[in-house]
Structures are given as C-alpha cells and as structure tokens.
Amino acid sequence: MSYRLLRPLLFLTEPEQAHGWALAALRRVDRLGSGRLHQAGALAPLLSNLRGGASDLPPEAPVELLGLRFPNRVGLAAGFDKDATCVDGIGALGFGFIEVGTVTPRPQAGQPKPRVFRIPSAEALVNRMGFPNEGAARVAERLMRRQYQGIVGVNIARTPIRCSSARSMTTSAASRPCTPSPTTSPSTSPRRTPSACATCRRPSASRRS
C-alpha cells in the first residue's frame, strides 16, 4: 500500500493515536519476524514499497565519531519511541542509530490530551506532550532485552518535584513548607548565600542580612 493511500486514513485519527498505531505495527512486524529482523535494514523493502520506490537502502556510508562507528548518517531522534517498546523493529528500518525517550527518573503522564496538533499546510506537528513515559527503570529493562546490536542512545530529563506532591515523601513531610537548609555566608559578603530546601533541594530565595 502506498503512503499516498495510507496518509488520508491516518489523518482521520488524532495524531497521538496514529503515532501509537505506528509503534504497535513495528512491534507486531518484529514479532512476526521471529528474530530475523534485528539486522539493520531488514525492513527496508517494506519502506521502499510504501514510498513507491525501487531501491531498498542507500549505499552504506559509515561514519566514525567519538569512538563509535555509525553505519550511516541518518538516525532516529528521541520522541518517536519514548519507552523503548520497539527498538528492534525500528532498528530493522536501517537507521544509523536510534535515540529513545525522553525518559525521566520516575513515570509521568505528561500534559493533558489533546497535546499533539497537525499543521498540514506547513507539513508540521506541534508537540506539547510534556515527556510522558514509563520511567527510567522500565526503559532500562527493555533495553537490556533488545536484540538490535546497533547504537542506541537515551534522551533523559529530570522529573519535576514539588514539595507538596513529591511521591517519595511521607504525607507529613510532603505537607511541610520548604525549609532552607542552614548555610553560612562568607564574612566578607553582606548577603546570605542562596540555600536549597532541605526536603526537595529546590533553591530558596536569598535574603538580605
């Protein structure tokens, strides 16, 4: 099926739903391949058919950088496979490298939906997802099980923490206001040095002495 025929069908759905279908298709194709698709470029003929083209892959043009050998210059940036759920399927498409994420230390839901918007006239998307992901531990577990042997990077970000809602705190600790930890200012300075909250390590405002 040509992408020209598939595109209108995808545009009948919400952008994030279409994204989910693409991930699910890659996972399913990889399972049907029974491990034969882990070689880079194994799914290239499928992409060629979707494009209506004749060639499967461009000639390999490896790049040596930072002690790593990339089979080609085209990689997949973070944002497509946020939770590393289909690294093997993506690797079979022939990318020079794959970046998963963005991943935060703890799971988070991201912004309320809808949060992805199409701009067909500009052939663009507006992404306001807010880093929804299943957390670093779950992503690391999946990456340890991957069969794909190519280069995989992980895009990371911090989990926003607020004293009133931090999950790792007890109810009593979470209900306490930010309390600056004690610090001493140099004797030559007329101001107190900025300190951090003793509970959440959030910087607290400096005050004049």
Rosetta blueprint (number, residue, H / E / L):
1 M L
2 S L
3 Y H
4 R H
5 L H
6 L H
7 R H
8 P H
9 L H
10 L H
11 F L
12 L L
13 T L
14 E L
15 P H
16 E H
17 Q H
18 A H
19 H H
20 G H
21 W H
22 A H
23 L H
24 A H
25 A H
26 L H
27 R H
28 R H
29 V H
30 D H
31 R H
32 L H
33 G L
34 S L
35 G L
36 R L
37 L L
38 H L
39 Q L
40 A L
41 G L
42 A L
43 L L
44 A H
45 P H
46 L H
47 L H
48 S H
49 N H
50 L H
51 R H
52 G L
53 G L
54 A L
55 S L
56 D L
57 L L
58 P L
59 P L
60 E L
61 A L
62 P L
63 V E
64 E E
65 L E
66 L L
67 G L
68 L E
69 R E
70 F E
71 P L
72 N L
73 R L
74 V L
75 G L
76 L E
77 A L
78 A L
79 G L
80 F L
81 D L
82 K L
83 D L
84 A L
85 T L
86 C L
87 V H
88 D H
89 G H
90 I H
91 G H
92 A L
93 L L
94 G L
95 F L
96 G L
97 F L
98 I E
99 E E
100 V E
101 G E
102 T E
103 V E
104 T L
105 P L
106 R L
107 P L
108 Q E
109 A L
110 G L
111 Q L
112 P L
113 K L
114 P L
115 R L
116 V E
117 F E
118 R E
119 I E
120 P H
121 S H
122 A H
123 E L
124 A E
125 L E
126 V E
127 N E
128 R L
129 M L
130 G L
131 F L
132 P L
133 N E
134 E L
135 G L
136 A H
137 A H
138 R H
139 V H
140 A H
141 E H
142 R H
143 L H
144 M H
145 R H
146 R L
147 Q L
148 Y L
149 Q L
150 G L
151 I L
152 V E
153 G E
154 V E
155 N E
156 I E
157 A L
158 R L
159 T L
160 P L
161 I L
162 R L
163 C L
164 S L
165 S L
166 A L
167 R L
168 S L
169 M L
170 T L
171 T H
172 S H
173 A H
174 A H
175 S H
176 R L
177 P L
178 C L
179 T L
180 P E
181 S L
182 P L
183 T L
184 T L
185 S L
186 P L
187 S L
188 T L
189 S L
190 P L
191 R E
192 R L
193 T L
194 P L
195 S L
196 A E
197 C E
198 A L
199 T L
200 C L
201 R L
202 R L
203 P E
204 S L
205 A L
206 S L
207 R L
208 R E
209 S L
